[in-house]
């Protein structure tokens, strides 16, 4: 069911050139008991996109730890555990995987362990399910290991298996697919409908805060860092599995903004929300990873003042007053 859902979505972004098996890479970094400090960079960080992911994600985590941002939250609220699926999409690459609570050989546990799989095709969102599943399987294996050489060989074997899995999927006969409107699917999510008020609040936030990303003709390379300030929103899951949710919301963002955007979805496994980030995140945007709803509420719950004219302009029915 989940795989069919994802493959149907891929049809909206796919091009004829995407008939070949995509290149697949697999890397691990972070904290693991086999090392007394952070894991070395030779465990699969062999592409520009994976290196950028580590700088972005691990750097953002480091920034929140070193600044004490999460410690301040912890005074009043329990922190969300490191136990997330994630998908990061750029036009050139799709990276999906997991991060989870771990510790190094000295017992220090402030940083997570991260496994990330890259598909060298940013439009091939359908592989997200397979990449997250591979990361989940690898997590179970790695948690039981204590030798660096065993960790290395296990990651290498998982990389081969994932490539074989993706190759088999790419070679399989393709069924006829229908195009799916992500917004219409999301409007059937109880938190966003049936009066559309939740979706209207999200659309309003996007219009107000993400204007720089809405130009579907101007490339991001031609814009300044100021106008392309990264943005984050928190939204309901909207689908059963982490991969389904991530793909659904990323398609929604692309439909509202531009196909050239970079965006990420982070999904805490024990909670029912998705944190979406548009642009290259800083620690400020990745603050969301460990904070509960009491600190960072759902965007669809923000009490924006909306009027019927806005609803008509974005193609939705008028707001029903509570």
N, C-alpha and C positions, 0 to 999 in steps of 0.2 A: 504493500500500500504506500509506504513512505517513498520507496524508490520510484514508483509510477508517478506520484505527485511531483517529485523533483524533475523527472525526465520531461514531463509535460511543460514545466516552466522553462526548461532549457530551450524549447522550440521557439520561444519569443526572442531570444538573443542569438541563437545559433546562425552561422553562416555556412555556405557550401564548403568552405575550407576546413570546417571542423569535423570532417569525416575520418581523419586519421587519428590514431591513438595519441592522446596528449602526453607530453613529457611529465613524469611524476618524480618528485624529490621528497625525501623525508628526513627531518632533522629533530634533534632533541637538545634542550639546554635548560639551565636552571640549577636546582639543588637536587642532589641524589646522594644517598649514603655511601656510594662507592668513592666519592671524592670529599676531601676535607673542606672544600670551598666550592665556588661555582664550577659547574662542569666546563670542560674545555670546548673550544669552538670547532673541533674537528669532527664532531658527531653529526655530520650531514649538512652543516651550514655551507653549502657549496654554490648557492645562487645569490644574485643581488637581492631578489625579493625576500628570501629567507633571512638574509643578514639584516635587511631593513626591518623585517618583522621583529627580530630580536631587539634591535635598537629602539623600535617604537614601543613594543609591549613590555619587554623587560626593563627598558629605560623608564617607562612610565611607572611601573611598579616600584622601581628603585627610587624615583622621585618622590612618590607618596610615602615611602618608608623613611627616607632620609629627612624629609621635611616635617615628619611627625603628623601629617594630615590624618592618617587613619588612627593614630594614637589618640588624637583629640576626639574623634568620633567614638572611640571605644570607652571613653569616660562615661558616656550616657547611653550608648546603644551597642548591642552585640554586632560585631563585624560579620559580614557574609564570608563564608569560608572560600578558600581557593578550590573551586570544583566546577569549572566552566568548560563548556564547548565554545568554540569561536570560529568565525569565518571572516576573512579579510579579503575584499575584492578590489582589484584595480583593473583597468582595461587590459593589462599585460599578464596578470597572474591572479590565481585564486588559491588562497591558502586556508586550510581548515584543520582543526585539531582540538586538543584539550590542554588545560592547565589544572593542576591539582596540588593539594597540600603535600609538602615533602620536607625533607631536612637533609643536611649534609652529614658527613661522617662524624662531625663534632656535636651533632644534635641541634644545630641552629635551624629554625624553621620559619624565618620571616619571609623567605622567598619560595615560590612554587617550582614545581617541575613542569616543563612545557614540551609537548610533542606537536610538531606542525608538519603537515604534508602540503606540498605545492603542486598545483596543476598549472603548467605554463600556458594558460589560456584563461583570461579573466572572465570570459563569457560562459565558460563551461561549469556553471554552478551546480549541475547535476552530480558532480563528483563529491560534493560536500558530504553527503551521507556516507560514502565509502571512506573518505579521509577521516571523518570523525570516528567511525566504527573502528578503523585501523588504529587510531590513537588510543581508543578505549581498550582495545585488546593489548596494545603495547604497554599501557599503564599497568595492567595486572601483572604482566611479565616482569617489567622493570622493578616494580615494588618488591619483588622477591629476591632481587639480585644484590650482591655486595661487591662484585669484582668489576673493575673498569673494562677488562677484556670481555667479560660476559655481557655487559651492557652494550658494548660496541657491536659484538656479533649478533645480539638480539635485535638491535636497531637495523643492522644490515639485512638480516633475514626478513624483517617486517617490511623493509623497503622493497625487496624482491617480490614478496607476496602481494603488496599493494599494487605494484606495477602489473603483475599478472592479472589481478582482479579488474583493474581498469581496462587492460587490453581485452579481456574477455567481454566486458560490457560494451566496449567500442565496436567489437567484431560482431556482436549479436544483432540479428535483424531488428530494425526499428519499426515500431507500430505507428500508425497514423496518430497524430496528436492534435489537440485543440489548443488554441491560444487562450491563456487565462489572464484576466485582469486582476492584478494583485489587490488593487483597492476594493474591487467588488468582493473578492474573497474575504478581505479583512472586515468589510462591513457586516459580514455574517458572524463576526466574533462578538459575543454578548457585551463585552466591555466597550465596544466601539459603535454599536448599534443598539436597538433598531432605529432610533431617532436620528442617528448619525452624529450626535453631539460629540462623542469621543473622537471620531475621525475628524470632525470639523476643528476641534482644538489642535489636533496634530497638524492638520493642513495649515491652520493659522500660524502655528509656531514655525513651521517650515518657511512659510511666506515671509514672516517677520525676521527670522534669524538666519536663514540660509540663502538669502538673495544672491550672494556671489556664486553659488553653486547651481543656480537655476538657468543660467545662460547655456542653452544646448548647442550653441554654435561656437562660442568663444572657448578656446582650449585653456585648461588650467595653467599651462605653462606661461600663458601671456598675462596672467593675473598676479598681483602682488601678494606677498605674504599677509598683508593687512586685510585685503579684501577677501582672502581665502582663509580666514580664521576658522579653525576646526570647531565643529559643533557636535553636541551630544544630546540625545533624547532617550527617555526610558518609556517603553511601550509594553502592552500585554503580549504574551507568547504568540497567540493567534494560530498555533498549529500544535500537533501532538508531539513531534520529536524536535530536538534542537536543530537538526539540519533543515527540516521543513520550515521551522520558524525563521531561521536565518535567511534562507533563500526567499521566502515570502516577503520579508521586510526589505531585503536588499533590492528585490525587483520593484517593490513599492517606491523606494528612494530613487531608483534610476528613472522610474516613470514620472516622478515629480521634479527631479533635478536634471541631471545630464548623464548620458552614458559614459562620459569621460571621468566621472567622479571616482575617487577612492573612498570606500566605506567599510566599516567593520561592524559585526554583530557579536556581542558577548552574552552568553546565556548561562547564568548560574543554575546548576542542575537541580538544586533543592528549592528553587523559587520559580515563580510563574511570570517573570518579565524578561525582556530583552533590552540590553543597552546598545543603542545604535550610535556610531560615531561617523561623521562625514568629514573627510579631509585627513591630514596627517596629525594624529593626536599628540598632545603634550600630556604631562602628568595630570594636568587639570581635568582633561576629558577622561582619563583612565582612573580618576578618583572613584568613579562609579563601581569599579570591580568589587569593592569590599563594603559598600555602604548600603544600608537597608532603605526601605521605602520611607521610613520616618525622616531620613536625611535627604533623599532624592526621590521625589514622588513621580508617579507615572505622568507623562506629558498629557495624556488624555483626561487627567483629573485636575489639571491646572485650571482655575476658574477664570479663563479669559472671557471678556465681554464680546460676544458674537452677535451679529444681527442677521436677519434673513437675506439681506443683500449679499453678504459674504457667502452664505450657503448656496444661493443661486449662482453666484459667479464661479464657484468651484464645482458646480454640477451636482449638488446634493439638495435634498428637500430642505425646507425651512426647519429651523430648530423648534423642537417641542419643549416648551418651558416645563421644568420639573414642578 
